[in-house]
Amino acid sequence: MFQHSEFIDAIFGDKRSFTVEHRMINFLCILNAILNLGGLPILVLYENAQFLILLNGGAGLFYFGCYLASRYWHKKRLIVWLIMTLGQFVLFVNVLGNAGTNGGAHYYLIMTSGLAGYLLAEVFEKILAILLAVSFGLSIILIEYFHPEWIVKHASLEEKFLDVSLNYVGIMILIGITSLIFSKSLENEREKSKRLLLSILPESIAEELKSNDKVRPTHYDNVTVLFTDFVGFTRISEQMKPDQLVAELDFCFRQFDRISESFGLEKIKTIGDAYMAVAGLPEPNHSHAIDAILAALAMNRWMQLRKLEFEHQNSEYWNMRIGLHSGPVVAGVIGERKFAYDVWGDTVNTASRLESGAEPGTINISEAVYFTASSFFKCISRGEIRVKGKGPLHMYSVLGILPQYCDEQERPNSLFWKLYQDRFQRKDSSSQSVRLGT
């Protein structure tokens, strides 16, 4: 059974394939067809019923044909001009045959000229269509003034009341629904723009950019930077088709995105097969090291499960290294085109070196991270390891959550979250414990 939005898309065209203007044309055609054909039974009450039934019935079929041509054959521009010419001519004849300006049908010309400016793309076409609508309107006024005998007057007061009432209701329906569609379309476009911006920038940064047209660089005293990298990526990727490789990377990084979001990390970027995220910004917190390790454990566990899936199919899959380091950074947005939220500082370089120095399938952390993490996680010292450009760094491997703070599935238990809340004055998150177990 169709959902409401699916039904609308089926009638007016899928909003992913049809522009707002194209959907509006489809709507106007089907609505005019309904108004013209639906009003036929009432026209039998008029004195010149035969003429009006033929005229309105023909107009209804004309608009229905325009709808089919626009909706299924995508003849958008042609349909707009048919409405602007033949459609307005039919309306012009209707006005003359139905009491002129005393009947109220001429008000549809105002609606037509207004829509012309929206539905047509070229400025010249907009002006031409508006002038056409104005010329039809002026012609009616001039005919009424110089040749009033050409106007078919209402046969009675009752007929006038019925005619004016129907035209009033019809134009109000047309204006009301058109306004609703316009406002809904604008709202949808704003939401699309907002979602696009939030897929690039954190919400607070996006709001600052919209308000000030720029983002002020921000210094953070202490955050935790997370880097991941796939081991054996180049060799294994050579065995995959390009589309398979891109699809698999997309699948992995989408999962990492979900994990990062669930633990409050801000994804920064992907570089080839590397993934970078930061905990503790743009909103500073003191739990960033714990949040980053929880995310790293979830990523590592997911990768192990993914590797098993490939091995069951007798296919090779890459391992992953993860490195974390805590320290100061500067964050901001640079550039005007293809801009991105990024972080800079020695902390970033050190985290990258820790990732490079990790054993495949492990989480490698610095001493700065270890000082906070040791109360929550089981870690082993790897001693001092010389790192390019840094000299010797004391490194630790995270083996998992301490036994007293995890359940049988190695997920954080209530004691873990109590310590977490007491230590950092932050509430626990049930979504975090669930995510870690997936």
C-alpha positions in Angstrom: 0.0 0.0 0.0 1.3 3.5 -0.9 2.6 5.8 1.8 1.3 9.4 1.5 4.6 10.7 0.0 4.8 7.7 -2.4 1.3 8.4 -3.7 2.2 12.1 -4.3 5.4 11.0 -6.1 3.4 8.6 -8.2 1.0 11.3 -9.3 3.3 14.3 -9.7 6.7 12.6 -10.3 9.5 11.4 -8.0 11.2 14.4 -6.4 14.5 12.7 -7.0 14.0 12.7 -10.8 11.6 15.7 -11.3 12.5 19.3 -10.5 10.1 21.3 -8.4 9.0 23.3 -11.5 8.3 20.1 -13.4 6.2 18.7 -10.5 4.3 22.0 -10.3 3.4 21.7 -14.0 2.1 18.2 -13.5 0.1 19.4 -10.5 -1.4 22.3 -12.4 -2.4 20.1 -15.3 -4.1 17.4 -13.2 -5.8 20.0 -11.0 -7.2 21.9 -13.9 -8.4 18.7 -15.5 -10.2 17.7 -12.3 -11.8 21.2 -11.9 -13.0 21.4 -15.5 -14.3 17.8 -15.7 -15.6 17.7 -12.1 -17.7 20.8 -12.7 -19.5 19.4 -15.8 -22.6 18.2 -13.8 -23.2 21.7 -12.4 -23.1 23.3 -15.9 -26.4 21.7 -16.8 -28.0 24.4 -14.6 -26.8 27.1 -17.0 -28.9 28.5 -19.8 -26.0 28.0 -22.3 -25.2 24.6 -20.8 -24.3 22.9 -24.1 -21.6 25.5 -25.0 -20.1 25.5 -21.5 -20.1 21.7 -21.2 -18.3 21.4 -24.6 -15.8 24.1 -23.6 -15.1 22.9 -20.1 -15.1 19.2 -21.1 -12.6 20.0 -23.9 -10.5 22.0 -21.5 -10.5 19.2 -19.0 -9.3 16.7 -21.7 -6.8 19.2 -22.9 -5.2 19.6 -19.4 -5.3 15.8 -18.8 -3.4 15.3 -22.1 -0.9 17.9 -21.0 -0.5 16.1 -17.7 0.3 12.8 -19.5 2.7 14.5 -21.9 4.5 16.2 -19.0 4.5 13.4 -16.5 5.4 10.5 -18.7 7.0 12.0 -21.8 8.8 14.9 -20.0 7.6 17.6 -22.4 7.8 20.2 -19.8 8.7 23.3 -21.9 6.1 22.4 -24.6 3.4 21.9 -22.0 4.0 25.3 -20.4 3.7 27.1 -23.7 0.5 25.1 -24.6 -1.0 26.3 -21.3 0.1 29.8 -22.0 -1.4 29.8 -25.5 -4.2 27.3 -26.0 -5.0 27.1 -22.3 -5.4 30.8 -22.0 -7.4 31.0 -25.3 -9.9 28.5 -23.9 -10.1 30.5 -20.7 -10.6 33.7 -22.9 -13.5 32.1 -24.7 -14.9 30.8 -21.4 -14.9 34.4 -20.0 -16.7 35.8 -23.1 -19.3 33.0 -23.0 -19.9 33.3 -19.3 -20.7 37.0 -18.4 -17.2 38.4 -18.9 -15.6 40.0 -15.8 -18.9 39.6 -14.0 -18.4 35.9 -13.9 -15.0 35.8 -12.2 -13.2 33.4 -14.5 -10.9 36.1 -15.7 -9.0 36.0 -12.3 -7.4 32.7 -13.5 -5.4 34.9 -15.9 -3.7 36.5 -13.0 -2.7 33.1 -11.7 -1.4 32.1 -15.1 0.8 35.2 -15.5 2.2 34.7 -12.0 3.1 31.0 -12.6 4.7 31.9 -16.0 7.5 33.7 -14.2 8.2 30.7 -12.1 7.8 27.8 -14.5 9.8 29.2 -17.5 13.6 29.3 -17.3 14.6 32.0 -19.7 13.9 35.7 -18.9 12.7 36.4 -22.4 10.2 33.5 -22.1 9.0 34.8 -18.8 8.4 38.3 -20.2 6.7 36.9 -23.3 4.4 34.7 -21.3 3.4 37.4 -18.9 2.7 39.8 -21.8 0.5 37.1 -23.4 -1.5 36.8 -20.2 -1.8 40.6 -19.9 -3.0 40.8 -23.6 -5.8 38.2 -23.0 -6.9 40.2 -19.9 -6.8 43.6 -21.8 -8.7 42.0 -24.7 -11.6 41.0 -22.4 -11.8 44.6 -20.9 -11.7 46.2 -24.4 -14.4 43.9 -25.7 -16.6 44.6 -22.7 -16.2 48.3 -23.3 -16.5 48.5 -27.1 -18.5 45.4 -27.9 -20.6 44.4 -24.8 -22.9 42.6 -27.1 -20.2 39.9 -27.6 -20.5 38.9 -24.0 -23.0 36.2 -23.0 -24.6 37.6 -19.8 -26.0 35.5 -16.9 -29.5 34.4 -17.5 -30.5 35.0 -13.9 -29.3 36.2 -10.5 -29.1 32.6 -9.4 -26.9 31.7 -12.3 -24.6 34.6 -11.5 -24.3 33.6 -7.9 -23.5 30.0 -8.9 -20.9 31.1 -11.5 -19.1 33.6 -9.2 -19.2 31.1 -6.3 -17.7 28.3 -8.4 -15.0 30.5 -9.8 -14.1 31.9 -6.4 -13.8 28.4 -4.9 -11.8 27.2 -7.8 -9.3 30.0 -7.8 -8.9 29.8 -4.0 -8.2 26.0 -4.2 -5.7 26.7 -7.0 -3.9 29.5 -5.0 -4.0 27.6 -1.7 -2.6 24.3 -3.0 -0.1 26.1 -5.2 1.1 28.1 -2.2 1.3 25.0 -0.1 3.4 23.3 -2.7 5.7 26.3 -3.1 6.3 26.5 0.7 6.8 22.8 1.0 9.2 22.8 -1.9 11.2 25.6 -0.3 11.2 23.8 3.0 12.5 20.6 1.3 15.2 22.5 -0.4 16.3 24.1 2.9 16.4 20.7 4.5 18.5 19.3 1.6 20.9 22.2 1.9 21.1 21.7 5.7 21.7 18.0 5.4 24.4 18.5 2.8 26.1 21.1 5.0 25.9 18.9 8.1 27.4 16.0 6.1 30.5 18.2 5.7 30.6 20.3 9.0 29.6 19.8 12.6 26.3 21.5 13.4 27.7 24.3 15.5 30.3 25.1 12.9 27.7 25.0 10.1 25.6 27.5 12.1 28.6 29.8 12.6 29.4 29.6 8.8 25.8 30.5 7.9 25.7 33.4 10.4 29.1 34.9 9.7 30.1 33.6 6.3 33.3 32.3 7.9 34.5 30.1 10.8 36.9 31.4 13.4 39.8 29.0 14.1 39.4 27.4 17.6 42.1 26.1 19.9 41.3 23.0 21.9 43.6 22.3 24.9 43.0 18.6 24.8 41.2 16.2 22.4 41.9 12.7 21.2 42.7 12.0 17.6 42.0 8.6 16.1 43.5 7.3 12.9 42.8 3.9 11.2 44.6 2.4 8.2 44.2 -0.9 6.4 47.2 -3.3 6.3 47.7 -5.0 2.9 45.2 -2.7 1.2 47.3 -2.1 -1.9 48.0 -5.8 -2.5 44.4 -7.0 -1.8 42.8 -4.1 -3.7 44.7 -5.2 -6.9 42.7 -8.4 -6.8 39.4 -6.5 -6.7 37.5 -4.7 -9.5 37.5 -0.9 -9.1 33.7 -0.8 -8.4 34.0 -3.6 -5.8 36.9 -1.8 -4.1 35.0 1.5 -3.9 31.9 -0.3 -2.7 33.8 -2.1 0.1 35.6 1.1 1.2 32.2 2.9 1.3 30.7 0.0 3.3 33.5 0.1 5.8 33.6 3.9 6.2 29.8 4.1 6.5 30.1 1.8 9.5 32.9 3.8 10.9 30.8 6.9 10.5 27.9 5.3 12.5 30.3 4.2 15.2 32.0 7.6 15.4 28.7 9.3 15.7 27.4 6.9 18.4 30.4 7.6 20.6 30.4 11.4 20.0 33.5 11.5 17.7 33.6 14.0 14.9 34.7 12.5 11.6 37.3 14.7 9.9 38.1 13.0 6.7 39.2 9.9 4.8 42.5 9.8 2.9 42.6 6.7 0.6 42.1 3.8 3.0 42.8 5.9 6.1 40.0 7.2 8.4 40.4 10.1 10.8 38.1 11.2 13.6 38.5 13.3 16.7 36.8 13.1 20.2 36.4 16.2 22.3 35.4 18.8 19.6 33.6 20.9 18.5 32.0 20.7 22.0 34.9 20.1 24.5 34.6 17.4 27.0 36.8 15.5 29.4 35.8 12.0 28.4 37.3 12.2 24.9 40.0 9.6 25.4 37.5 7.0 26.7 35.0 7.8 23.9 37.7 7.4 21.3 38.9 4.0 22.7 35.3 2.7 22.8 34.9 3.8 19.2 38.2 2.1 18.3 37.2 -1.1 20.0 33.9 -1.1 18.1 35.6 -0.5 14.8 38.2 -3.2 15.4 35.5 -5.7 16.4 33.5 -4.9 13.3 36.5 -5.3 11.1 37.3 -8.7 12.6 33.7 -9.9 11.9 34.0 -8.5 8.3 37.3 -10.4 7.9 35.6 -13.6 9.0 32.8 -13.1 6.4 35.4 -12.9 3.7 37.4 -15.8 4.9 34.3 -18.0 4.9 34.1 -17.2 1.2 37.7 -18.1 0.8 38.6 -14.5 0.1 41.4 -12.4 1.6 40.6 -9.3 3.6 42.8 -6.6 5.0 43.7 -6.1 8.6 43.4 -2.7 10.4 45.7 -0.6 12.6 44.4 2.1 14.9 46.4 4.8 16.6 45.2 7.3 19.2 46.9 10.3 20.8 45.6 13.1 23.1 46.7 16.7 23.1 46.1 20.2 21.8 44.8 21.0 18.3 43.5 24.0 16.3 40.3 23.3 14.3 38.7 25.4 11.6 37.4 25.7 8.0 39.7 26.8 5.2 39.0 27.7 1.6 35.9 29.0 -0.2 35.4 26.1 -2.6 35.2 22.4 -1.5 35.9 23.6 2.0 36.2 21.1 4.9 36.4 21.1 8.7 39.9 20.1 9.7 42.3 20.0 12.6 46.0 20.8 12.8 48.8 20.4 15.3 51.5 18.1 16.5 48.8 15.9 18.1 47.5 15.0 14.7 51.0 14.0 13.5 51.7 12.0 16.6 48.4 10.1 16.3 49.2 9.3 12.7 52.7 7.9 13.8 51.0 5.8 16.5 48.7 4.3 13.8 51.7 3.5 11.6 53.5 1.9 14.6 50.6 -0.3 15.6 50.5 -4.1 15.0 47.9 -5.3 12.5 44.5 -5.8 14.3 45.5 -3.8 17.4 44.8 -0.4 19.0 48.0 1.6 19.7 47.7 4.5 22.2 50.2 7.1 23.5 51.1 7.6 27.1 48.8 10.7 27.2 45.8 8.5 26.3 46.9 5.7 28.7 46.9 7.9 31.8 43.1 8.4 31.3 42.3 5.0 29.8 44.1 2.7 32.3 41.2 3.0 34.8 38.7 1.6 32.2 40.7 -0.6 29.8 43.2 -3.4 30.0 46.4 -2.1 28.4 49.9 -3.5 28.0 53.0 -1.5 27.6 55.0 -1.9 24.4 57.9 0.1 25.7 59.5 3.0 23.9 59.4 2.6 20.1 61.3 5.0 17.8 59.0 6.9 15.5 60.1 8.8 12.4 60.3 12.5 13.1 59.4 12.0 16.8 62.1 9.9 18.3 61.2 7.3 20.9 57.5 7.2 22.1 56.1 5.1 24.9 53.2 3.1 23.4 50.5 0.9 24.8 48.1 -1.7 23.2 44.5 -1.7 24.3 43.3 -5.3 24.8 39.8 -4.5 25.9 37.6 -3.2 28.8 38.7 -4.3 32.3 36.9 -7.5 33.3 35.0 -5.8 36.2 33.6 -3.2 33.8 32.3 -5.4 31.0 29.7 -8.1 30.5 30.1 -11.5 28.9 29.9 -9.9 25.4 32.7 -7.5 26.5 30.4 -4.5 26.4 30.5 -1.8 29.0 28.4 -2.7 32.0 26.6 -0.5 34.6 29.8 -0.2 36.7 31.6 1.1 33.7 29.0 3.8 33.1 28.9 4.7 36.8 32.6 5.3 36.8 32.3 7.2 33.5 29.6 9.4 34.9 31.4 10.0 38.2 34.7 10.7 36.5 33.5 13.0 33.7 30.1 14.2 35.0 28.5 12.8 31.8 25.6 10.5 31.6 26.0 7.0 30.2 24.7 6.1 26.7 22.9 2.8 26.1 23.5 3.3 22.4 27.2 3.2 23.1 27.1 -0.2 24.8 24.9 -1.7 22.1 27.1 -0.3 19.3 30.2 -1.8 20.9 28.7 -5.2 20.9 27.8 -5.2 17.2 
